[in-house]
Amino acid sequence: MDANTAPARLKGTASWLLNQAALQATRLVTDGLGTAHARRYHYSMLAALEEFGPASQATLGRRCGIDRSDMVAMVNELADREQVERAPDPADRRRNIITITPAGVRQLKRLDEVLNHVQDDLLAPLAESERAQLTELLTRLLTHHA
């Protein structure tokens, strides 16, 4: 059901409105990251590595909400682009430690710029104070339901 065919009583609910806004946000983020030849999980992996430092593939997957079965392929993509390095863990040679590279840091900065433009596009109808208020309200909702 899309915005044009939804019943009016449904369109007035916060849950429906949040879902519709999330769909638009997802589309804008996907399209924006695509212009930088990246995907959402590329961004989350690079951001987690920059923020928390090197990590095992399992830890990185948990931080980013990526299934273990998908992690190898996703790490391979970033390693092929020389944005991360994979090396055996000196404490346990059976697992790999993933580290962001200088190229990965540069890509993360580009993706941050892309996402800043996406935020501006998504929130264009709102004043700065309204943007801050919306962010605060959404944060309260998510904190409550976490």
Secondary structure, DSSP 8 states (H G I E B T S, - for coil): --TTTS-HHHHTSHHHHHHHHHHHHHHHHHHHHHHTT--HHHHHHHHHHHHH-SEEHHHHHHHHT--HHHHHHHHHHHHHTTSEEEEEETTEEEEEEEEE-HHHHHHHHHHHHHHHHHHHHHTTTS-HHHHHHHHHHHHHHHHHH-
